[in-house]
Amino acid sequence: ANRNAGKAKVVAAAIAAGLYPNVVQAQLPDDKYAQVAAGAVPIAPHAREIHFRTEQRERVFVHPRSVNFGSADFYNTHLVYYKLAHTSKPFVHDVTLASPFALLLFGGRL
């Protein structure tokens, strides 16, 4: 076994290197806040409020069978994908979060 096999960020960087230039960027909505007794707290966006765009600015959708479908918790706004299929909509399959550092190191421009 590889000594880095258990390090998720190293594995994700290797996946990003292998799948580059298949990169999409998540466009998060503007922050919303809820008023509570202690002040205002941010409200997490709903998954359908997040838009994904390719480098050519084409809007794409995460395929419903993808693990990240319905996820709204993105600590990075860049994702890599294995396949882009145009069916009823343009869907990306096998989506993985990609660190901007991994893309700069192994890919090219962002």
OpenMM code with the backbone's topology and positions (N, CA, C; nanometers):
from openmm import Vec3, app, unit

residues = "ALA ASN ARG ASN ALA GLY LYS ALA LYS VAL VAL ALA ALA ALA ILE ALA ALA GLY LEU TYR PRO ASN VAL VAL GLN ALA GLN LEU PRO ASP ASP LYS TYR ALA GLN VAL ALA ALA GLY ALA VAL PRO ILE ALA PRO HIS ALA ARG GLU ILE HIS PHE ARG THR GLU GLN ARG GLU ARG VAL PHE VAL HIS PRO ARG SER VAL ASN PHE GLY SER ALA ASP PHE TYR ASN THR HIS LEU VAL TYR TYR LYS LEU ALA HIS THR SER LYS PRO PHE VAL HIS ASP VAL THR LEU ALA SER PRO PHE ALA LEU LEU LEU PHE GLY GLY ARG LEU".split()
positions = [
    Vec3(0.0847, -0.1194, 0.0000),
    Vec3(0.0000, 0.0000, 0.0000),
    Vec3(0.0882, 0.1244, 0.0000),
    Vec3(0.0381, 0.2287, -0.0580),
    Vec3(0.1082, 0.3560, -0.0643),
    Vec3(0.0932, 0.4283, 0.0688),
    Vec3(0.1970, 0.4952, 0.1153),
    Vec3(0.1904, 0.5643, 0.2443),
    Vec3(0.0947, 0.6829, 0.2432),
    Vec3(0.0567, 0.7310, 0.1245),
    Vec3(-0.0369, 0.8427, 0.1144),
    Vec3(-0.1801, 0.7978, 0.0875),
    Vec3(-0.2033, 0.6679, 0.0839),
    Vec3(-0.3362, 0.6164, 0.0495),
    Vec3(-0.4441, 0.6623, 0.1460),
    Vec3(-0.4109, 0.6838, 0.2719),
    Vec3(-0.5096, 0.7261, 0.3709),
    Vec3(-0.5248, 0.8757, 0.3835),
    Vec3(-0.4511, 0.9515, 0.3059),
    Vec3(-0.4562, 1.0973, 0.3130),
    Vec3(-0.5486, 1.1493, 0.2024),
    Vec3(-0.6699, 1.1846, 0.2420),
    Vec3(-0.7737, 1.2209, 0.1456),
    Vec3(-0.7337, 1.3378, 0.0553),
    Vec3(-0.6653, 1.4370, 0.1093),
    Vec3(-0.6290, 1.5527, 0.0276),
    Vec3(-0.5217, 1.5177, -0.0757),
    Vec3(-0.4322, 1.4269, -0.0416),
    Vec3(-0.3312, 1.3827, -0.1384),
    Vec3(-0.3982, 1.3015, -0.2493),
    Vec3(-0.4894, 1.2141, -0.2119),
    Vec3(-0.5627, 1.1346, -0.3105),
    Vec3(-0.6457, 1.2263, -0.4006),
    Vec3(-0.7127, 1.3260, -0.3429),
    Vec3(-0.7918, 1.4208, -0.4227),
    Vec3(-0.7020, 1.5002, -0.5177),
    Vec3(-0.5806, 1.5355, -0.4751),
    Vec3(-0.4870, 1.6067, -0.5621),
    Vec3(-0.4445, 1.5180, -0.6788),
    Vec3(-0.4223, 1.3904, -0.6526),
    Vec3(-0.3865, 1.2977, -0.7599),
    Vec3(-0.5021, 1.2808, -0.8584),
    Vec3(-0.6239, 1.2761, -0.8076),
    Vec3(-0.7416, 1.2673, -0.8956),
    Vec3(-0.7528, 1.3938, -0.9804),
    Vec3(-0.7311, 1.5100, -0.9196),
    Vec3(-0.7362, 1.6365, -0.9936),
    Vec3(-0.6310, 1.6386, -1.1039),
    Vec3(-0.5112, 1.5875, -1.0745),
    Vec3(-0.4052, 1.5832, -1.1755),
    Vec3(-0.4443, 1.4934, -1.2916),
    Vec3(-0.5069, 1.3816, -1.2606),
    Vec3(-0.5457, 1.2879, -1.3655),
    Vec3(-0.6643, 1.3335, -1.4484),
    Vec3(-0.7544, 1.4083, -1.3883),
    Vec3(-0.8762, 1.4496, -1.4595),
    Vec3(-0.8667, 1.5885, -1.5225),
    Vec3(-0.7595, 1.6634, -1.4908),
    Vec3(-0.7448, 1.7954, -1.5518),
    Vec3(-0.7395, 1.7794, -1.7029),
    Vec3(-0.8065, 1.8567, -1.7845),
    Vec3(-0.8713, 1.9850, -1.7628),
    Vec3(-1.0224, 1.9772, -1.7386),
    Vec3(-1.0730, 1.8634, -1.6944),
    Vec3(-1.2170, 1.8487, -1.6679),
    Vec3(-1.2502, 1.9138, -1.5338),
    Vec3(-1.2603, 2.0464, -1.5351),
    Vec3(-1.2807, 2.1241, -1.4127),
    Vec3(-1.4085, 2.2064, -1.4259),
    Vec3(-1.4871, 2.2085, -1.3194),
    Vec3(-1.6010, 2.2992, -1.3111),
    Vec3(-1.5833, 2.3850, -1.1868),
    Vec3(-1.6447, 2.5012, -1.1907),
    Vec3(-1.6392, 2.5906, -1.0756),
    Vec3(-1.7798, 2.6065, -1.0206),
    Vec3(-1.7914, 2.5920, -0.8895),
    Vec3(-1.9201, 2.6117, -0.8219),
    Vec3(-1.9376, 2.7602, -0.7947),
    Vec3(-2.0501, 2.8133, -0.8367),
    Vec3(-2.0831, 2.9527, -0.8094),
    Vec3(-2.1847, 2.9538, -0.6963),
    Vec3(-2.1363, 2.9917, -0.5790),
    Vec3(-2.2214, 2.9925, -0.4608),
    Vec3(-2.3079, 3.1173, -0.4589),
    Vec3(-2.4304, 3.1080, -0.4061),
    Vec3(-2.5158, 3.2260, -0.3979),
    Vec3(-2.4645, 3.3231, -0.2918),
    Vec3(-2.5182, 3.4432, -0.2936),
    Vec3(-2.4827, 3.5414, -0.1914),
    Vec3(-2.5200, 3.4880, -0.0536),
    Vec3(-2.4420, 3.5270, 0.0450),
    Vec3(-2.4673, 3.4822, 0.1815),
    Vec3(-2.6021, 3.5329, 0.2316),
    Vec3(-2.6710, 3.4463, 0.3061),
    Vec3(-2.7968, 3.4818, 0.3715),
    Vec3(-2.7787, 3.4583, 0.5205),
    Vec3(-2.8477, 3.5366, 0.5994),
    Vec3(-2.8320, 3.5287, 0.7442),
    Vec3(-2.9678, 3.5157, 0.8116),
    Vec3(-2.9664, 3.4476, 0.9258),
    Vec3(-3.0866, 3.4345, 1.0086),
    Vec3(-3.0612, 3.5095, 1.1383),
    Vec3(-3.1627, 3.5768, 1.1843),
    Vec3(-3.1529, 3.6519, 1.3092),
    Vec3(-3.1813, 3.5579, 1.4257),
    Vec3(-3.0885, 3.5522, 1.5192),
    Vec3(-3.1056, 3.4740, 1.6417),
    Vec3(-3.0814, 3.5665, 1.7603),
    Vec3(-3.1029, 3.5157, 1.8797),
    Vec3(-3.0888, 3.5995, 1.9991),
    Vec3(-2.9482, 3.6574, 2.0134),
    Vec3(-2.8465, 3.5815, 1.9708),
    Vec3(-2.7076, 3.6271, 1.9851),
    Vec3(-2.6602, 3.7116, 1.8671),
    Vec3(-2.7471, 3.7338, 1.7695),
    Vec3(-2.7079, 3.8122, 1.6519),
    Vec3(-2.7504, 3.7425, 1.5245),
    Vec3(-2.6705, 3.7563, 1.4214),
    Vec3(-2.7007, 3.6949, 1.2924),
    Vec3(-2.6051, 3.5793, 1.2667),
    Vec3(-2.6602, 3.4686, 1.2150),
    Vec3(-2.5781, 3.3530, 1.1796),
    Vec3(-2.6001, 3.3213, 1.0313),
    Vec3(-2.4946, 3.2779, 0.9615),
    Vec3(-2.5111, 3.2471, 0.8194),
    Vec3(-2.5958, 3.1223, 0.7986),
    Vec3(-2.6725, 3.1240, 0.6925),
    Vec3(-2.7553, 3.0101, 0.6534),
    Vec3(-2.6856, 2.9413, 0.5367),
    Vec3(-2.6686, 2.8105, 0.5446),
    Vec3(-2.6047, 2.7353, 0.4362),
    Vec3(-2.6954, 2.7372, 0.3132),
    Vec3(-2.6377, 2.7498, 0.1942),
    Vec3(-2.7207, 2.7503, 0.0733),
    Vec3(-2.7773, 2.6117, 0.0447),
    Vec3(-2.8875, 2.6077, -0.0261),
    Vec3(-2.9448, 2.4814, -0.0719),
    Vec3(-2.8698, 2.4381, -0.1974),
    Vec3(-2.8631, 2.3086, -0.2200),
    Vec3(-2.7872, 2.2549, -0.3334),
    Vec3(-2.8361, 2.3115, -0.4664),
    Vec3(-2.9655, 2.3322, -0.4806),
    Vec3(-3.0157, 2.3808, -0.6105),
    Vec3(-2.9848, 2.5279, -0.6344),
    Vec3(-2.9358, 2.5983, -0.5340),
    Vec3(-2.8949, 2.7379, -0.5515),
    Vec3(-2.7515, 2.7507, -0.6033),
    Vec3(-2.6780, 2.6404, -0.6042),
    Vec3(-2.5389, 2.6417, -0.6488),
    Vec3(-2.5341, 2.6079, -0.7969),
    Vec3(-2.4670, 2.6910, -0.8752),
    Vec3(-2.4533, 2.6694, -1.0188),
    Vec3(-2.3114, 2.6257, -1.0488),
    Vec3(-2.2975, 2.5366, -1.1448),
    Vec3(-2.1665, 2.4875, -1.1853),
    Vec3(-2.1402, 2.5285, -1.3292),
    Vec3(-2.0182, 2.5763, -1.3554),
    Vec3(-1.9821, 2.6206, -1.4898),
    Vec3(-1.8468, 2.5642, -1.5294),
    Vec3(-1.8364, 2.5301, -1.6583),
    Vec3(-1.7096, 2.4826, -1.7125),
    Vec3(-1.6217, 2.6027, -1.7450),
    Vec3(-1.5005, 2.5744, -1.7901),
    Vec3(-1.4091, 2.6826, -1.8283),
    Vec3(-1.4665, 2.7650, -1.9441),
    Vec3(-1.5478, 2.7018, -2.0285),
    Vec3(-1.6118, 2.7722, -2.1400),
    Vec3(-1.7404, 2.8433, -2.0970),
    Vec3(-1.7650, 2.8493, -1.9669),
    Vec3(-1.8810, 2.9161, -1.9057),
    Vec3(-2.0123, 2.8433, -1.9310),
    Vec3(-2.0077, 2.7187, -1.9771),
    Vec3(-2.1284, 2.6393, -1.9965),
    Vec3(-2.1803, 2.5938, -1.8612),
    Vec3(-2.3093, 2.6127, -1.8383),
    Vec3(-2.3676, 2.5653, -1.7130),
    Vec3(-2.3892, 2.4154, -1.7225),
    Vec3(-2.3466, 2.3445, -1.6190),
    Vec3(-2.3627, 2.1998, -1.6121),
    Vec3(-2.4267, 2.1647, -1.4782),
    Vec3(-2.4712, 2.0411, -1.4688),
    Vec3(-2.5394, 1.9928, -1.3490),
    Vec3(-2.4705, 1.8662, -1.3005),
    Vec3(-2.4641, 1.8497, -1.1697),
    Vec3(-2.4089, 1.7263, -1.1130),
    Vec3(-2.5128, 1.6166, -1.1332),
    Vec3(-2.4693, 1.5033, -1.1850),
    Vec3(-2.5610, 1.3936, -1.2138),
    Vec3(-2.6238, 1.3414, -1.0841),
    Vec3(-2.7527, 1.3080, -1.0874),
    Vec3(-2.8207, 1.2612, -0.9656),
    Vec3(-2.7586, 1.1370, -0.9019),
    Vec3(-2.6855, 1.0559, -0.9763),
    Vec3(-2.6222, 0.9372, -0.9175),
    Vec3(-2.4845, 0.9672, -0.8603),
    Vec3(-2.4395, 1.0903, -0.8731),
    Vec3(-2.3098, 1.1274, -0.8170),
    Vec3(-2.3212, 1.1404, -0.6659),
    Vec3(-2.2147, 1.1080, -0.5968),
    Vec3(-2.2122, 1.1192, -0.4510),
    Vec3(-2.2333, 1.2639, -0.4083),
    Vec3(-2.1839, 1.3587, -0.4857),
    Vec3(-2.1950, 1.5003, -0.4504),
    Vec3(-2.3264, 1.5639, -0.4935),
    Vec3(-2.4168, 1.4872, -0.5538),
    Vec3(-2.5471, 1.5422, -0.5910),
    Vec3(-2.6217, 1.5816, -0.4643),
    Vec3(-2.6724, 1.7015, -0.4613),
    Vec3(-2.7472, 1.7494, -0.3456),
    Vec3(-2.6601, 1.8083, -0.2370),
    Vec3(-2.5292, 1.7997, -0.2541),
    Vec3(-2.4385, 1.8553, -0.1545),
    Vec3(-2.4289, 2.0061, -0.1715),
    Vec3(-2.4249, 2.0759, -0.0612),
    Vec3(-2.4098, 2.2217, -0.0650),
    Vec3(-2.2921, 2.2657, 0.0206),
    Vec3(-2.2139, 2.1700, 0.0668),
    Vec3(-2.1023, 2.1992, 0.1566),
    Vec3(-1.9716, 2.1890, 0.0782),
    Vec3(-1.9325, 2.2971, 0.0143),
    Vec3(-1.8111, 2.2985, -0.0661),
    Vec3(-1.7077, 2.3881, 0.0003),
    Vec3(-1.5997, 2.3289, 0.0502),
    Vec3(-1.4928, 2.4099, 0.1071),
    Vec3(-1.4008, 2.4623, -0.0020),
    Vec3(-1.4090, 2.4051, -0.1221),
    Vec3(-1.3417, 2.4567, -0.2409),
    Vec3(-1.4481, 2.4800, -0.3462),
    Vec3(-1.4268, 2.5779, -0.4322),
    Vec3(-1.5261, 2.6027, -0.5365),
    Vec3(-1.4912, 2.5333, -0.6674),
    Vec3(-1.3797, 2.4616, -0.6724),
    Vec3(-1.3420, 2.3897, -0.7936),
    Vec3(-1.3630, 2.2403, -0.7746),
    Vec3(-1.4163, 2.1777, -0.8791),
    Vec3(-1.4382, 2.0343, -0.8783),
    Vec3(-1.3867, 1.9774, -1.0095),
    Vec3(-1.3412, 1.8536, -1.0079),
    Vec3(-1.3039, 1.7844, -1.1304),
    Vec3(-1.4067, 1.6748, -1.1543),
    Vec3(-1.4244, 1.6398, -1.2811),
    Vec3(-1.5226, 1.5377, -1.3162),
    Vec3(-1.4623, 1.4415, -1.4169),
    Vec3(-1.5182, 1.3219, -1.4225),
    Vec3(-1.4690, 1.2200, -1.5137),
    Vec3(-1.5323, 1.2338, -1.6517),
    Vec3(-1.6633, 1.2576, -1.6556),
    Vec3(-1.7340, 1.2569, -1.7834),
    Vec3(-1.8398, 1.3658, -1.7855),
    Vec3(-1.8545, 1.4285, -1.9020),
    Vec3(-1.9612, 1.5257, -1.9268),
    Vec3(-2.0527, 1.4651, -2.0321),
    Vec3(-2.1778, 1.4437, -1.9964),
    Vec3(-2.2747, 1.3830, -2.0879),
    Vec3(-2.3901, 1.4793, -2.1110),
    Vec3(-2.4251, 1.4979, -2.2369),
    Vec3(-2.5382, 1.5835, -2.2728),
    Vec3(-2.6586, 1.4931, -2.2975),
    Vec3(-2.7473, 1.4868, -2.1998),
    Vec3(-2.8724, 1.4119, -2.2153),
    Vec3(-2.9846, 1.5148, -2.2120),
    Vec3(-3.0731, 1.5076, -2.1147),
    Vec3(-3.1762, 1.6105, -2.1027),
    Vec3(-3.1143, 1.7448, -2.0647),
    Vec3(-3.0006, 1.7396, -1.9947),
    Vec3(-2.9200, 1.8568, -1.9575),
    Vec3(-2.7749, 1.8120, -1.9623),
    Vec3(-2.6813, 1.9060, -1.9625),
    Vec3(-2.5408, 1.8651, -1.9535),
    Vec3(-2.5068, 1.8238, -1.8097),
    Vec3(-2.4759, 1.6957, -1.7921),
    Vec3(-2.4461, 1.6408, -1.6599),
    Vec3(-2.2992, 1.6040, -1.6490),
    Vec3(-2.2392, 1.6346, -1.5326),
    Vec3(-2.1051, 1.5866, -1.5026),
    Vec3(-2.1170, 1.4671, -1.4091),
    Vec3(-2.0361, 1.3658, -1.4370),
    Vec3(-2.0373, 1.2417, -1.3599),
    Vec3(-1.9078, 1.2291, -1.2809),
    Vec3(-1.9141, 1.1593, -1.1703),
    Vec3(-1.7961, 1.1289, -1.0880),
    Vec3(-1.7212, 1.2566, -1.0504),
    Vec3(-1.7870, 1.3406, -0.9735),
    Vec3(-1.7355, 1.4726, -0.9356),
    Vec3(-1.6601, 1.4623, -0.8030),
    Vec3(-1.5435, 1.5281, -0.7974),
    Vec3(-1.4604, 1.5301, -0.6772),
    Vec3(-1.4123, 1.6720, -0.6514),
    Vec3(-1.4145, 1.7152, -0.5258),
    Vec3(-1.3595, 1.8461, -0.4913),
    Vec3(-1.2114, 1.8502, -0.5224),
    Vec3(-1.1667, 1.9641, -0.5741),
    Vec3(-1.0256, 1.9798, -0.6091),
    Vec3(-0.9714, 2.1067, -0.5460),
    Vec3(-0.8618, 2.0940, -0.4790),
    Vec3(-0.7965, 2.2099, -0.4193),
    Vec3(-0.7407, 2.3002, -0.5286),
    Vec3(-0.7552, 2.4325, -0.5141),
    Vec3(-0.6945, 2.5230, -0.6128),
    Vec3(-0.5430, 2.5036, -0.6211),
    Vec3(-0.4802, 2.4666, -0.5104),
    Vec3(-0.3357, 2.4428, -0.5109),
    Vec3(-0.3004, 2.3214, -0.5965),
    Vec3(-0.3812, 2.2159, -0.5876),
    Vec3(-0.3567, 2.0967, -0.6696),
    Vec3(-0.3752, 2.1298, -0.8173),
    Vec3(-0.4758, 2.2111, -0.8493),
    Vec3(-0.4985, 2.2485, -0.9889),
    Vec3(-0.3843, 2.3349, -1.0414),
    Vec3(-0.3349, 2.4270, -0.9595),
    Vec3(-0.2217, 2.5105, -1.0019),
    Vec3(-0.0946, 2.4283, -1.0192),
    Vec3(-0.0733, 2.3336, -0.9284),
    Vec3(0.0471, 2.2533, -0.9332),
    Vec3(0.0444, 2.1521, -1.0471),
    Vec3(-0.0675, 2.0814, -1.0622),
    Vec3(-0.0753, 1.9731, -1.1599),
    Vec3(-0.1467, 2.0095, -1.2885),
    Vec3(-0.2245, 2.1163, -1.2872),
    Vec3(-0.3042, 2.1500, -1.4037),
    Vec3(-0.2474, 2.2655, -1.4814),
    Vec3(-0.3120, 2.3758, -1.4718),
    Vec3(-0.2727, 2.4941, -1.5456),
    Vec3(-0.3372, 2.6136, -1.4825),
    Vec3(-0.3842, 2.7025, -1.5643),
    Vec3(-0.4469, 2.8224, -1.5103),
    Vec3(-0.5878, 2.7918, -1.4612),
    Vec3(-0.6331, 2.8696, -1.3648),
    Vec3(-0.7693, 2.8556, -1.3111),
    Vec3(-0.8583, 2.9605, -1.3694),
] * unit.nanometer
topology = app.Topology()
chain = topology.addChain("A")
for resn in residues:
    res = topology.addResidue(resn, chain)
    for name in ("N", "CA", "C"):
        topology.addAtom(name, app.Element.getBySymbol(name[0]), res)
